[in-house]
Amino acid sequence: MGPIQSIEDVVAMIRRRLPLVLLVLVLGLLVALYLAVTSPRVYEGISVIQVEAPAIIDPESDAGVPAARRVQLIEQRLMVRANIIDMIERHRIYTALPLSLDEKVALLRQSTRIDSVAATGRDSGGMAAAPLSAIVITVQAETAQKAADLANDFAASIIDQDEIGRHARIQETRSFLTAMETRIEQELEAHEGRLADYRMQNEDSLPSSQEHVLSEIARLNEQESVLDREIMALERERLAIQAADSTIEGRPAGSLAQQLRSAELELAQARRTFAADHPEIARLEENIRRLNQGGLIQSSPIVDDQITLIDAQLEQLRRQRVMLSERQAAIDAARGRMAEVMREVEALTREQRRLQDSYAETSRRLAEVEMLRSLQESNQTERLVVLEPAVPPEFPAMSGRKKSAILGGFASVMAALGLSFLLELRKPVLRSSGQFMRATGLRPVVELAYIPNASDLARQRRARTQIALIAILGTIAAIWLTGYLPGVPSPGVVGPMGSGG
């Protein structure tokens, strides 16, 4: 520290270097004041949007996007480069600043702030975001009117974007759910058709049909017994007809010679009774011829017709018997596949229930969307309205002018003290008994006061004159910079510093 080791030494140093300290301090304060008054002032436009609660609140359903999420999405869309450039061009801001387009975009983004105010006294009900009460839009600009216009423009854009976004989301959701409902309905109809066809094809394997199947089995067994009895009866009748036909008019058949004599007698009697070309005579002649050749007597046409009819009936009954057997085999096979069919039916039924549940859920959500669309068309849903439009502010916002002036004054004080300290270090002189004792460790015996001479007195008068002149000029300059000097315009951008900032 050299000779400066106490507060008294510092005070003595300032007294000795007062003209220099005052000059540096005044110059620094004037520079800081000039920079403060010439820095551009910033005005803030504030617009408030109120989030109106829906007229109908259903705590069990939230078909719409929460306002906080909507505002976040809208803010992201508003801050895109294209929209910011459109704002700059429409409001003609930053025209006097030597900035590139990218710098202007970044400056407007930095000057715009959108704050959300959460609602008080309301429970969010486990929602991801608390309900909103209001949205505060703050925009900074170089003039009051531009700040208000920008804030109102951003507020109108938020409301318009929110309205357009809600309409678009509802329409997209409605179209999606309608298409899903149609698709699920078609799948459900097709699945119900497959289930019905499978049930029909495997009806005998279903548990619900077993009572009917057992009744049918009993009926088939009974029909089979009846057919067997009818077949046996027809076969006996056929044998009886053949046995009766082997006799001639009730006489028992004997040897071949007896049959031949009987046939000749019948032929002689027929010739006396019928004409020569009668069929009976031809038949008897054919019988005699066959007997002569060792054959049997030809049966009559009536007997042949009866046997043919019986054979046809037997054939029909045998076919029915085969059909009954096939049906019984099919029933036995179907009952053997009952477990497999039941597993398949259960799987198809589960899929049907799943499709029915999906269809019901989709229909419910579609109904909710339709109700939300109706409420929105009648302005009954949660919506945004301008509660307080931005007006041009009377005074600029805090632009850091006072802060700059205070920091400049502090820097000036430190610079003045530092320069004085450096000058003291260049010429370290022990100016008091205390400094002498600290430097040598010896206590002085005699301390004589310094008696200034004529040159010292003249130097003191010049120093006092310099101090007065510096104080007067510094005060006049400060009054001029702050705009309080009558008739002389201040270099400040806007009015006196005391009007704001």
C-alpha positions, 0 to 999 in steps of 0.5 A, a space after each residue: 500500500 506504500 504510504 496509504 495504509 489507513 482511512 486518514 491517509 486516503 482522505 488526505 490523498 483525496 484532499 491533496 489530489 482533489 482537482 484531479 479527482 474531481 476532474 476525472 469524476 465529473 468527466 466520467 459522470 458526464 460520459 455515463 450520463 451522456 450514454 444514458 440519455 442518448 440510449 434509445 428508450 423502450 416502450 412496452 405494450 401489454 395486452 391481456 387475454 382472458 380464458 373463459 371457462 366452458 358453459 358445460 363442464 363434464 369432469 368425466 370427459 376432456 375432448 378438447 386440448 387444454 388451454 395451456 397446451 393450445 397457447 404453447 402451440 400457438 406461441 410456437 407458431 407465432 414465433 416462426 421466422 415467416 410470421 415474425 418477418 411479416 410482423 416486422 414488415 407490416 408494422 415497419 419496426 427497426 427501420 432506423 436500426 442498422 440490423 440484418 433481417 436475422 438480427 431483427 427477427 431475433 430482436 423481436 423474439 427477444 422483445 416479445 413475451 407471452 405469460 400464462 396466468 394459472 387459475 386460482 381456487 380450481 383443481 386441475 383434476 389430475 390434468 397434466 397442466 393447470 387450467 389457465 385464467 389469463 394470458 399476458 402478452 408483452 411487446 417492447 418497441 421503440 415507440 409507444 404506438 408500435 408497442 401497443 400495435 404489436 401487442 394487440 396484433 399478437 393478441 388477435 393472432 393468438 385468438 384467431 390461431 386458437 379458433 382455427 386450431 380448435 376447428 381444425 382439430 375437431 374436424 380432423 378428429 371427427 373425420 378420423 373417428 367417422 372413418 374408424 367407425 365405418 371400418 370397424 362396422 364393416 369388419 364387425 359385419 364381416 366377422 358376424 357373417 363368418 361366425 354365422 357361417 361357421 355356426 351353420 356349418 358346424 351346427 351339430 357340434 355346438 352344445 346348444 344343438 345337442 338336444 336337437 341332435 340327440 332327438 334326431 339320432 333317436 328319430 334316425 334310429 327309428 326310421 332305420 328300423 322302419 326301413 328295415 322292416 319295410 325292406 324285409 316285408 317287400 322282399 317277402 312279398 316278392 318271394 311270395 309272388 315268384 312262388 305263386 307265379 311258379 304254379 299254373 292257376 293254383 296247381 302245384 308244379 310237378 315234373 317237366 312232362 306234367 308241365 308240358 301236358 298242362 301247357 298243351 291243354 291250356 293251349 288247346 283251350 285257349 285256341 277254342 276261346 281266343 283268336 289265333 293271333 291272341 297274345 295268350 295263345 302266343 304265350 302258351 306256345 312259347 311256354 310249350 316251346 321252352 318246356 320242350 327245350 327243358 326251360 321254365 314257363 314264362 311268367 305273366 306280364 302282371 307278375 313281371 310288373 309287380 316284381 319290377 315295382 317291388 324292386 323299385 320300392 326296394 331300391 328306394 328304401 335301400 337308398 333311404 337306408 344309405 342316406 340315414 347311415 350317412 347322416 348318422 356318420 356325419 352326426 357322430 363325426 360332428 360330435 367328435 369335433 365338438 371341442 375343436 368347434 367350441 374353441 373356434 367359436 369362442 375365439 370368434 366370439 371374443 373377436 366379435 366382442 372386441 369389435 363391438 367394444 371398439 365400435 361402441 367406444 368409437 361411437 361414444 367418442 364421435 358423439 363427444 366430438 359432435 357435442 363439442 363441435 355444437 358447443 363450439 359453434 354456439 360459443 359455449 366451449 372454453 375460448 379466448 377473449 381480449 380482456 384488456 387491449 394494449 394502449 400506448 404507454 405514457 412513459 417508457 419502460 425500464 431501459 437501463 438508463 438509470 442503471 447505466 448512470 449509476 454504474 458510470 458514476 461508480 466507475 468514475 469514482 474508482 477511476 479517480 481514486 485509482 489514478 490518485 493512488 498511482 500518482 501517490 505510488 510514483 512519489 511515496 512521501 512520508 507526510 505525517 508522524 504516523 506514516 513515519 512511525 509505521 515506515 521506520 518503527 521509530 516514534 518521532 521526538 519533534 513534529 513541526 508543522 509545514 508552513 506554506 510559502 507564497 508559491 504554495 499559496 498560489 498553487 492552492 488558489 489555482 486548485 480552488 479555482 479549478 475545483 470551482 470551475 470543474 464543479 460549475 461546468 460539470 453541473 451545467 453539462 449535467 443540466 443540459 444532458 438531462 434536458 433541464 437547460 432552457 432553450 438548449 435541446 438535450 442530446 437525449 432521444 426522448 425528453 428529460 431523463 426524469 420522465 421515465 427509465 
